[in-house]
Structure formats: structure tokens, C-alpha cells
Amino acid sequence: MQAEPKKPQSGASLVGQEYEVEVGPVAHGGHCVARTEEGRVLFVRHTLPGERVVARVTDGAEDSRFLRADAVEILDASKDRVEAPCPFSGPGRCGGCDWQHAKPGAQRRLKADVLREQLERLAGLTPEQANWDGTVLPAEGDKLPPGEVPAWRTRVQYAIDEDGRAGLRRHRSHEVEPVDRCLIAAEGVSELGIESRDWSGMDTVEAITATGSQDRQVILTPRPGARLPLVQLDKPVSVLRVDEKDGGVHRVHGRAFVRERADEHTWRVGNGGFWQVHPKAADTLVRAAMQGLTPRKGETALDLYCGVGLFAGALADRVGEKGAVLGIETSKRAVEDARHNLAEHPRVRIEQGKVDQVLPRTGITEADLIVLDPPRAGAGKSTVRHLTTLTPRRIAYIACDPAALARDLKHFAENGYRVRVLRAFDLFPMTQHFECVAILEPVEKGA
């Protein structure tokens, strides 16, 4: 978890100041909103709506618009509160999880509240207008009783402290919280034994375990001038390193890729490239997108921000030999993997570059279907406008950030597209994050 840049402050610091507050609603960002008696706004972590807590300021000054704080004492607890299962969770500790202290069902309700608020505030949509049932669904196998944690994270980037110990970064900080085990790490990651090794000279060690194969990989980022250690872990593993000069990822030994399994196909993902982190995520999202799009034989489709070709392959299987699919992806290595993964589909073409630059150059003037899975910032107004000029009959928008989704849904509405159905999935348990799949269609004339 990377630290966020902090804005300079001119007023006196309030860090360490404590306030007794009534906690209000959840907000986007893994915290709840509270106000001091003087009316100061606090964004408080480690609490739940309706609680009364002592909040200690962690960031902010007298002239700040708001203050960040941790709940350091719970005076009146919510019925949804549980003892955090992870011993490294809590104020000032590991920043990897946001809701260890909430029951699993409560976590999903909190995420639903965030999505509802973002839709209404940024898109002007009620759940009914967005055709969303108001729920955030757990992934298959993740519906566990309070106090149990699903081991779902197939990719974990460990930060290394000055003593060579592996850990995770504290919230909004570069400081490292050494850990002996991450509860949300998938079994294939935990089995490597990274936390028990000496990683002196390394800045980070990323561990990857594939879904559907036995492939495991570690990616080492050395500190400037440091030599790579001899990597001896508890399970066979490929080793890659990040070059300190160009930031490129290079193979040290073993495969430069892992083999993932989804939608009844095997996908090569090289050099630590993007793949959904939850083992059920790829299948869950493909299923939701294809159910919403209902591809037909012979249709043309676009897969934008296509990564290694997951959605392009799903579309190609369904539009058949007379259909055609174009994928666009920025990462050069991901494009190489996508072309390898989709080599059996002669009617699939993958182009490398930014969507807003490449798509206009293709000369494409229409498409039947579009899948877009943009980065956290969203697709943006100009890209949305361009997509609607292609007059697709349906669009599947995959979103990992509810604010970006809401902003883009507003842009789609301004260009004549409405939400046919919206679904939300809790593919990041214990954290603030979740995924959405929105299916859009043209507004009927006269509607």
C-alpha cells in the first residue's frame, strides 16, 4: 500500500489531538464521518456508523478542511463490531485492511452504502434508476462467519524494513509493519514463507500465486546498489527483479509468467502483469459481463483496457468465427500475452497504446458490443463520448472504483446511454474496495 502525498499545512498541527465523537455514515475511502463539538469534520478509521469513540487525529491542522483520525477507544460499540481477527490490524498498524473490525455482512452493507452515496452524488442516480438491487454480493466461498477471514489475495506486495523484515505499509505511510502472516493472503502465497526470511537490501518483495495452476512467482525490487539475495522459499517459485534504472521487470530464473485459469481457458500473464487478485474474480466478472451483453454470433465487439485478453477471449468465443473483436491495451507486455492467449482466434486483433489515442486511429465507426475495464481513474468524458458515437447495442463497464463509475455513468447518460443493470461484488474482503459491473444500453427514443 503506497502512501498518499500530504498537502502542505500553514496552521498549527492537530496531530495527536483527541475528540470524543458520535460516528456518522461511512464514506468512500475506508472511514466514517464524524464532527467535533466545534463542527470540525473528522474522517475516522477503525470505527463503524453509530458508535461513540475517542478519535485521535493522525493528519490535519487548524486550517485543514477536514481531519483524519483513528478511533483509539470505543465507548459505545456497534452490534456489527467484532474483535479484529488479524493481530496486526488497528490504529497505527497495517494499512492493508479497512474493515477487520466489522462482521462480513456489515462490510458488504458498508460498501453498498458507499456505492449508493456515490451514485446519487456524482451520477444523480438512485439504486432504482441504476437498476441495482442495493446489495454487494460475496464471492463464492467467501460467506464466512464473524471472526473468520477468507484467504483470497493471490498477489501480495511485501514492504521490507531496514532490518530486512517483510511486512506491509501502515496507513498513508511509508513505515513498515512487520508481519509473520497476512490473513487475507491466499494459501499459495502464505506457503512460500516470505515473512520468515531475511530480505536485507530489498525494497519490496511481491508474491504471486496463480489460480488454476501451481505457478508461483516472486518479484524483487532491490534498494539502489543492492545485490539480489539467493531466493530459497518453502515452495518452488520463479524469480523476477525490477530494474532500478528503467523500472522494467526481468527474469532471474524460472518462468517469466504465470498461468491463470478463467472462463475455461488458460491465460499467460507475464512479468507480474495485471490479473484480478481474488481467485474467483475473473470468472465472476466475465460471467456478469457476458450475461448482461448477451453476445450473438457474427457481432463485432471491442475490449478496451484489455490486459492479457480475458474479456476479448470471452467475446470471441461467443461471437464466433463470423464475429470480430478488437482489444486495446497500454502495456506492451500485456499485449504480447494477449496475442499469445488469443492466437487461436483469427478474428481477434490486439492493438497497443492508450485507448483515447488508438481507438480513433482504427477507423472503426460502429460496434455491437463494448467491454471496458478502465484503471481506477475511470474512462473519462471524451472516451465515453467517443464510445457512444459507435452506437453499441450494449456496453459492459467493469469498475473497481465507485466514484469513477458514477462519474462515467453521468457522462454516458449525457450521451444517450442508461444503466440496464448494475451488480456489485465484494472481491476484496476486509478492505474498502469492491468491483461493479454496469450494463448500459441506448435510451429509447421518446423515453
BELURBEL-V17392 format. One record per helix or strand. SS is the DSSP state (alpha for helix, beta for strand). FROM is the first residue (numbers start at 1). LEN is the number of residues. If there is no record, write none. Layout:
BEGIN
SS	FROM	LEN
SS	FROM	LEN
END
This chain:
BEGIN
beta	13	1
beta	18	10
beta	31	5
beta	41	5
beta	52	8
beta	61	1
beta	67	10
beta	81	1
beta	94	1
beta	102	1
alpha	104	20
beta	132	7
beta	153	1
beta	155	6
beta	166	5
beta	176	3
beta	185	1
alpha	187	4
alpha	194	3
beta	202	8
beta	216	7
beta	238	5
beta	249	5
beta	257	6
beta	265	6
beta	278	1
alpha	281	13
beta	300	5
alpha	310	10
beta	324	6
alpha	332	10
beta	348	5
alpha	355	8
beta	369	4
alpha	381	9
beta	394	6
alpha	402	13
beta	417	10
beta	435	8
END
